[in-house]
Amino acid sequence: MIIIACNKKDIAPVPIIIPVTTSSEYISHTSNELKFKVGFIILDSRTNFDLTQIELVRYLYIGSYTNQSGAYNTFVLDSLNKMNTSYLGSYSVAIMLDESEIDESQFNGLGNKYMLNQETACRKFFKLSPVGSNFILSAYGMGNEFIPNEPITIYGDDFTNNADKYDQTLANLRKYSNYKGNAPFLSALDSMLEFINNKAINSNKQIIAFTHNEDVVSNKDWDSLITKAINYNVVVNIVMTYQSNGDFYNYTQIAQKTGGFIFYVSNNQDGTNMPLFANRLNDILLGNYSFFESSWTQTASKPVFVSNYSSGAYIELFVDNLDKLYTYMPFYISIP
C-alpha cells in the first residue's frame, strides 16, 4: 500500500486530500526485483499543493508484505516529480450511474448510504460546474423502472448547465428497492460514446462512469471500445468500488489509454469520499490540479516475478485531531 501521512507537527494540515490514479507503467524486472512508475493526482483545498516540497520521502511509501508464495516484499521510492499540467478548457461531460444490484454483504450493510453519497456527489458536481461547461446524466442497468431504455437511459437530448434539471431523476434513481439485475457496462459505454461524439458542445469531451459490479452480460470488447474512445477523442474516467474488481485491469487500461483517471470509493464501501471528490472534480476536468509521477523498486526475498503483477495503494492522512482518512488508489503493473 502507498501511504501519505502528515500531521500537525510536520506541515500545515490539509483539509481535504483526494488521490486519483492516472497511470501505471512497467520499467524493468529481474527474478526478484521490479521497477515501475505510478502517476497520480492529489487534490486538496490549495491548487498549488506540492508534496515534493515537504520531504515526501517521509510521507509516501508502499508497505511491505508477504505474498502467497511466502516471499517478503519491500518497496523503495526512487523518485518523485511534480509534472506540468495544462488547462483543458470548458468540458462536456457525461455521467454514467451504475444502477445494478447491490450485494449488501459486500457493502457491509451500507449499500443505501453508498447510493445516497453517489447522488450527493452528482448534485454537488452539477452545482459547481462553471459557466461554459456542461453535462448530461445517464444511468445503466437491467430491470430498473427508471431505466426504460436498456442498457442505458440518457436523461435528456442535449447537454446542459442547469444544476437543478436532474433533481427528481436523482431522487428516483436512489430508491433502493430499484437496484436490481446485472451491470451492462460495456454496452452502456458504447452507446454513450456514440452520444457524446454526436452531441458534445465542447471539444474537451469526458465520461465519468460509476461502477460497483463486474460486467458479465455485455457482448462488447474492451479493446474495441478503447479504440473508439480514442478515435472520438473522449476521455473515460472510472469511479469504482471493490465489487467491480473483476474488471480491474480493464478499467485501468481504458482510463490510462484515453487519458482518464481511476478514483476508488472509500474502503468501507459507504462512499463517504465521493462528495469530497465532487468538490474538486471540476478541477480535474479543467486540468487544474497537482500531478505527480513516482518511481518505485519492489524487491522480493525470493524469485517471484514470473507473471502479471497487480497492486494498489492506500492514502492515509492525519488532519489535526480528526481520525485518519483512507483512500485506496488502484494501479496495475503488467510484467511482459
C-alpha positions in Angstrom: 0.0 0.0 0.0 1.1 3.6 -0.6 0.8 5.7 2.4 0.9 9.5 2.7 0.9 10.6 6.3 1.1 14.1 7.6 0.2 15.6 10.9 0.1 18.9 12.6 3.7 18.7 13.8 5.1 18.2 10.3 3.2 20.6 8.0 0.1 22.7 8.0 -2.9 20.3 8.0 -4.6 19.6 4.7 -8.4 20.0 4.9 -9.2 17.6 2.0 -6.9 15.2 0.2 -8.2 13.2 -2.8 -5.8 10.9 -4.7 -6.7 9.8 -8.2 -4.6 7.3 -10.2 -3.8 8.4 -13.8 -1.1 5.9 -14.9 0.9 2.9 -14.1 3.9 1.8 -16.1 6.3 -1.2 -16.1 10.0 -0.3 -16.3 12.0 -3.5 -15.8 12.3 -6.6 -13.7 14.6 -9.4 -12.7 13.6 -12.6 -10.9 13.2 -10.8 -7.6 13.1 -7.1 -8.4 10.5 -5.0 -10.2 10.8 -1.3 -11.2 7.6 0.6 -12.0 6.0 4.0 -12.1 2.7 5.3 -10.8 1.2 8.6 -11.8 -1.4 10.2 -9.6 -3.3 13.4 -8.9 -3.5 14.9 -5.4 -6.4 17.3 -4.8 -6.8 19.5 -1.7 -8.1 22.9 -0.9 -5.0 24.5 -2.4 -4.5 24.3 -6.1 -0.7 24.9 -5.7 -0.3 21.9 -3.4 3.2 20.4 -3.9 4.1 17.3 -1.9 7.6 17.4 -3.2 8.3 20.4 -1.1 7.5 18.7 2.2 10.1 16.0 2.2 7.8 13.5 0.6 10.1 10.6 1.1 9.0 10.8 4.7 5.3 10.7 3.8 4.9 8.5 0.7 5.7 4.8 0.9 4.4 1.3 0.0 4.0 -1.0 2.9 5.9 -4.3 3.0 4.0 -7.5 2.8 4.4 -11.3 2.4 2.7 -12.8 -0.7 1.1 -16.2 -1.1 4.4 -17.8 -2.2 6.0 -16.7 1.1 8.2 -14.0 -0.4 8.6 -10.9 1.7 8.3 -7.8 -0.5 9.7 -4.4 0.3 9.4 -1.1 -1.7 11.7 1.9 -2.1 10.6 5.2 -3.6 13.3 6.0 -6.2 12.0 9.4 -7.3 9.0 11.7 -7.2 8.4 14.5 -9.6 5.7 17.1 -9.9 4.7 17.2 -13.6 3.3 20.2 -15.6 -0.4 20.3 -16.4 -2.2 22.4 -18.9 -5.7 24.0 -18.9 -8.0 21.8 -20.9 -10.8 24.3 -21.4 -14.6 24.0 -20.9 -15.9 20.5 -20.9 -18.9 18.4 -22.0 -19.1 15.5 -19.5 -21.5 12.6 -19.4 -22.2 11.0 -16.0 -22.9 7.2 -16.1 -24.5 5.9 -12.9 -24.5 2.2 -12.2 -28.0 1.1 -11.1 -27.3 -2.6 -11.0 -28.0 -4.8 -8.0 -26.1 -4.1 -4.8 -24.8 -7.0 -2.7 -25.3 -5.8 0.8 -22.8 -8.4 2.2 -20.1 -6.7 0.1 -21.1 -3.3 1.2 -21.1 -4.0 4.9 -24.8 -3.2 5.0 -24.1 0.3 3.7 -25.4 0.0 0.2 -28.2 2.5 0.7 -25.8 5.1 2.2 -23.4 4.4 -0.7 -26.1 5.3 -3.3 -27.1 8.4 -1.2 -23.4 9.6 -1.3 -23.3 9.0 -5.1 -26.5 11.1 -5.5 -25.0 13.8 -3.3 -21.8 13.8 -5.3 -23.7 14.3 -8.6 -25.7 17.2 -7.2 -22.5 18.9 -5.9 -20.7 18.4 -9.2 -23.6 19.8 -11.2 -23.9 22.9 -9.0 -20.2 23.6 -9.2 -19.9 23.2 -12.9 -18.5 26.5 -14.3 -20.1 28.7 -17.0 -19.2 27.4 -20.4 -19.0 23.7 -19.3 -22.0 21.4 -19.5 -23.1 17.9 -18.5 -25.7 15.2 -19.1 -26.9 12.5 -16.7 -27.4 8.8 -17.6 -27.9 5.5 -15.8 -27.3 1.9 -16.9 -28.7 -1.4 -15.6 -31.3 -4.0 -16.3 -34.8 -4.3 -14.8 -35.0 -0.9 -13.2 -38.2 1.1 -13.9 -36.3 4.3 -14.1 -34.0 2.9 -16.9 -36.6 2.3 -19.6 -34.0 2.2 -22.4 -31.7 -0.6 -21.5 -28.8 -0.9 -21.3 -28.5 2.8 -20.7 -31.0 5.7 -20.4 -29.8 9.2 -21.1 -31.9 11.8 -19.4 -32.4 14.5 -22.0 -31.4 15.1 -25.6 -28.7 17.7 -25.1 -26.0 18.7 -22.6 -27.0 21.4 -20.1 -25.5 23.6 -17.4 -28.8 23.7 -15.3 -27.8 22.2 -12.0 -31.5 21.7 -10.9 -32.5 19.8 -14.0 -31.8 16.3 -12.6 -33.0 16.8 -9.0 -36.1 14.5 -9.4 -34.3 12.0 -11.6 -31.5 11.5 -9.0 -34.1 11.1 -6.2 -35.9 8.4 -8.3 -32.7 6.6 -9.0 -31.7 6.5 -5.4 -34.8 4.5 -4.4 -33.0 1.5 -3.0 -35.6 -1.1 -4.0 -35.0 -0.4 -7.7 -31.3 -1.6 -7.7 -31.5 -5.0 -9.5 -30.1 -7.0 -12.3 -26.7 -7.1 -14.0 -24.4 -4.2 -14.9 -24.1 -4.0 -18.8 -21.2 -1.5 -18.5 -19.6 -2.1 -21.9 -22.9 -1.9 -23.8 -23.8 1.2 -22.0 -20.4 2.8 -22.6 -20.6 2.0 -26.3 -23.9 3.9 -26.5 -22.6 6.8 -24.5 -19.5 7.1 -26.7 -21.8 7.5 -29.7 -24.0 10.0 -28.0 -21.2 12.2 -26.7 -19.4 12.1 -30.1 -22.5 13.5 -31.8 -23.9 15.8 -29.1 -20.9 17.2 -27.1 -20.8 21.0 -27.2 -17.1 21.4 -26.2 -14.0 19.7 -27.6 -13.0 18.6 -24.1 -15.2 15.5 -24.0 -15.3 13.4 -20.9 -17.2 10.5 -19.4 -17.3 9.7 -15.7 -18.5 6.2 -15.2 -19.5 4.9 -11.8 -19.3 1.1 -11.3 -20.0 -1.3 -8.4 -20.4 -4.5 -10.3 -18.5 -6.6 -12.8 -19.9 -6.7 -16.3 -20.9 -10.3 -17.2 -23.6 -9.6 -19.7 -22.3 -7.3 -22.5 -21.2 -8.7 -25.8 -18.8 -5.8 -26.4 -15.0 -6.0 -26.5 -12.8 -3.8 -24.2 -10.1 -3.1 -26.8 -12.6 -2.0 -29.5 -14.2 0.4 -27.0 -10.8 1.8 -26.0 -10.1 2.4 -29.7 -13.5 4.0 -30.3 -12.9 6.4 -27.3 -9.5 7.4 -28.6 -10.8 7.9 -32.2 -13.7 10.0 -30.8 -11.2 11.9 -28.6 -13.3 11.1 -25.5 -11.6 10.7 -22.1 -13.1 7.9 -20.0 -12.8 8.2 -16.2 -13.8 5.4 -13.7 -15.2 5.7 -10.2 -15.1 2.2 -8.9 -15.7 0.1 -5.7 -14.2 -3.2 -4.6 -17.2 -5.1 -6.1 -16.1 -4.1 -9.6 -12.6 -5.5 -9.2 -13.4 -8.3 -11.7 -12.8 -5.8 -14.4 -10.0 -4.1 -12.5 -7.3 -4.5 -15.2 -9.7 -3.3 -18.0 -10.7 -0.2 -16.0 -7.0 0.7 -15.6 -6.4 0.3 -19.3 -9.4 2.3 -20.6 -8.7 5.1 -18.2 -5.0 5.3 -18.8 -5.1 4.9 -22.6 -7.8 7.6 -23.1 -6.1 10.0 -20.6 -8.5 9.5 -17.8 -8.3 8.6 -14.1 -9.5 6.0 -11.7 -11.0 7.0 -8.4 -11.6 4.3 -5.7 -14.6 4.7 -3.4 -13.8 4.6 0.3 -12.8 1.1 1.6 -15.8 0.8 4.0 -18.0 0.9 0.9 -20.3 3.7 2.0 -19.0 6.2 -0.5 -18.2 8.9 2.1 -15.4 10.2 -0.1 -17.5 10.7 -3.2 -19.0 14.1 -2.2 -15.5 15.3 -1.2 -14.2 14.2 -4.6 -17.1 16.0 -6.3 -16.0 19.3 -4.7 -12.8 19.2 -6.8 -13.9 17.1 -9.8 -14.2 20.3 -12.0 -10.5 21.0 -11.4 -9.6 17.6 -12.8 -11.8 18.0 -15.9 -10.4 21.5 -16.5 -6.8 20.5 -15.9 -6.3 22.4 -12.7 -4.6 20.0 -10.3 -1.3 18.8 -8.9 0.0 15.8 -10.9 2.9 13.6 -9.6 4.9 10.7 -11.1 6.5 8.3 -8.7 9.1 5.6 -9.5 9.5 2.5 -7.3 11.6 -0.6 -6.8 10.0 -3.6 -5.4 12.3 -6.4 -4.0 11.2 -9.9 -3.0 13.1 -12.2 -0.7 13.0 -15.0 -3.3 12.3 -15.1 -7.1 8.6 -14.4 -7.7 8.2 -12.1 -10.7 7.1 -14.5 -13.4 3.7 -13.2 -14.4 1.4 -10.2 -14.2 1.5 -8.3 -11.0 -1.3 -6.0 -9.8 -1.4 -3.9 -6.8 -2.9 -0.8 -5.3 -2.3 2.0 -2.8 -3.8 3.4 0.3 -3.5 7.1 1.1 -3.5 7.8 4.8 -4.0 11.3 6.1 -3.9 12.8 9.6 -5.9 16.1 9.8 -5.5 17.9 13.1 -7.2 15.7 15.7 -9.5 14.0 13.3 -9.5 10.3 12.6 -7.2 9.0 9.9 -8.7 9.3 6.4 -8.1 6.4 4.0 -8.5 6.3 0.3 -7.5 3.4 -2.0 -5.5 4.3 -5.1 -5.6 1.4 -7.6 -2.9 0.7 -10.2 -1.8 -2.3 -12.2 1.7 -3.4 -13.3 1.8 -5.8 -16.2 5.1 -7.7 -16.5 5.9 -8.7 -20.1 
